[in-house]
Amino acid sequence: IVRHATSSWKDSGLSDDQRPLNKRGKRDAPFMAELIANKVESKNPALLSSTAVRAFTTAKEFAIALGIKEKDIIQSDELYLADEDDILSEVKTFIDDYDTLFIFGHNPGLTYFANRVCDADIANVPTSGVVCVTFDVDKWIDIGYGKGNLEYFEYPKKYLKESSDN
């Protein structure tokens, strides 16, 4: 579960879904992508992203780190500002060919989803934050609330000092 990197508010003429990453987001996304790529044991991960520019740009950084082609990132309009039930629906209908799924989206839905699937108590998944949850299931349709195990929760502030948001 990956929250998009920090986005820019500089261009007030852009719609919310078109906002790009800001300077910190451009630093944090590839950093977190490399960090997580070194933890992932899957040989065939899938990337499912909100269609918002900030989410898809974050997903592209993870694709690079994981050796996945940009064209193989799956985009879903349903993930743009989705709540936890919308996210669960997307996961339950996912293709069973993949044993690992990265979901790139937005708060508050991602934080609520992370907490509900593994009974965690994460106050907030920050921008570029990653929550890894494992499930003892064979099919995505079998995933549900309370069925996951929290493996780790990583975010940039654990490793990087803050910089300007520009």
C-alpha positions in Angstrom: 0.0 0.0 0.0 1.8 3.1 -1.2 0.6 6.7 -0.8 1.7 9.0 -3.6 4.7 11.2 -3.1 4.3 14.9 -2.1 2.6 16.9 -4.8 2.9 20.5 -5.8 0.3 23.2 -5.2 2.2 25.8 -7.2 -0.1 25.9 -10.3 -3.5 26.8 -9.0 -4.9 26.3 -12.5 -4.4 22.6 -12.4 -7.2 20.2 -11.4 -6.4 18.1 -8.3 -5.8 15.0 -10.3 -3.3 16.8 -12.5 -0.9 18.0 -9.8 2.7 16.9 -10.3 5.2 16.0 -7.6 7.1 18.8 -5.9 10.8 18.8 -5.1 10.5 16.6 -2.0 8.2 14.2 -3.8 10.7 13.9 -6.6 13.3 13.0 -4.0 11.2 10.7 -1.8 9.5 8.6 -4.5 12.7 7.1 -6.0 14.3 6.7 -2.5 11.3 4.8 -1.2 11.1 2.8 -4.4 14.7 1.6 -4.0 14.2 0.9 -0.3 11.2 -1.3 -0.9 12.5 -3.0 -4.0 15.3 -4.3 -1.8 12.7 -5.8 0.5 10.4 -7.4 -2.1 10.8 -11.1 -2.6 8.3 -11.4 -5.4 9.5 -12.2 -8.9 6.2 -11.0 -10.5 4.8 -8.0 -8.7 2.0 -5.9 -10.2 1.5 -2.1 -9.9 -2.0 -0.7 -9.6 -2.2 3.1 -9.6 -4.8 5.8 -9.3 -4.9 7.8 -12.5 -3.9 11.0 -10.6 -0.6 12.3 -11.9 1.0 12.3 -8.5 0.1 8.6 -7.9 1.1 7.4 -11.4 4.4 9.3 -11.2 5.1 7.6 -7.9 4.2 4.2 -9.4 6.6 4.9 -12.3 9.5 5.3 -9.8 8.6 1.9 -8.2 8.4 0.4 -11.7 11.9 1.5 -12.4 13.2 0.1 -9.1 11.4 -3.2 -9.6 12.4 -3.6 -13.3 8.8 -3.2 -14.5 7.9 -1.4 -17.7 5.9 1.7 -17.4 3.3 0.4 -19.9 2.7 -2.5 -17.4 1.5 -0.2 -14.6 -2.3 -0.7 -14.4 -4.2 2.5 -13.9 -7.6 2.7 -12.2 -10.0 5.6 -12.1 -11.6 3.8 -9.1 -8.5 4.4 -7.0 -8.6 8.2 -7.3 -9.7 9.4 -3.9 -11.1 5.9 -3.1 -12.3 4.9 0.3 -11.2 1.7 2.0 -14.2 -0.3 0.5 -13.4 0.9 -3.0 -9.8 -0.2 -2.5 -10.8 -3.6 -1.2 -13.1 -4.1 -4.2 -10.2 -3.3 -6.6 -8.0 -5.8 -4.8 -10.6 -8.5 -4.6 -11.1 -8.4 -8.4 -7.4 -8.4 -9.2 -5.8 -11.0 -11.5 -4.5 -14.0 -9.6 -1.4 -14.3 -11.8 0.4 -11.9 -9.4 1.5 -12.8 -5.9 2.4 -9.2 -5.0 0.3 -6.1 -5.6 1.4 -2.5 -5.1 -1.5 -0.1 -4.7 -0.7 3.6 -5.3 -3.4 6.0 -4.1 -4.5 8.6 -1.7 -5.5 9.4 1.9 -7.6 9.0 3.9 -8.6 5.8 2.0 -5.2 4.2 2.0 -4.7 4.7 5.8 -8.2 3.4 6.5 -7.6 0.4 4.2 -4.2 -0.5 5.7 -5.6 -0.4 9.2 -8.7 -2.4 8.4 -7.0 -5.2 6.5 -4.5 -6.0 9.2 -6.0 -4.5 12.3 -3.1 -1.9 12.5 -3.2 1.4 14.3 -1.4 3.7 11.8 -2.5 7.3 12.4 -1.5 8.4 9.0 0.3 6.9 6.0 2.4 10.0 5.0 3.3 10.9 1.4 5.6 8.2 0.0 4.7 6.0 2.9 4.5 2.2 2.3 2.6 -0.3 4.3 3.4 -3.9 3.5 0.6 -6.4 4.4 0.8 -10.1 3.8 -2.2 -12.5 3.5 -2.3 -16.3 3.8 -4.6 -16.7 0.8 -4.3 -18.1 -2.8 -6.7 -15.7 -4.5 -7.1 -12.0 -4.3 -10.9 -12.4 -3.8 -10.2 -14.1 -0.4 -8.6 -10.9 1.0 -10.7 -9.1 3.5 -10.7 -6.9 6.5 -8.7 -8.3 9.5 -7.1 -11.1 7.4 -3.7 -9.5 6.8 -0.5 -9.3 8.8 1.4 -6.0 9.0 5.0 -6.8 7.8 6.4 -3.2 7.8 5.5 0.4 7.6 8.2 2.6 6.0 8.2 6.3 5.2 10.8 8.9 4.2 11.1 10.7 7.6 12.6 7.5 9.0 15.5 7.9 6.7 15.7 11.3 5.1 15.9 14.7 6.7 13.2 17.2 5.7 13.8 19.6 2.8 11.8 22.4 1.2 8.5 21.5 -0.3 9.3 23.4 -3.5 
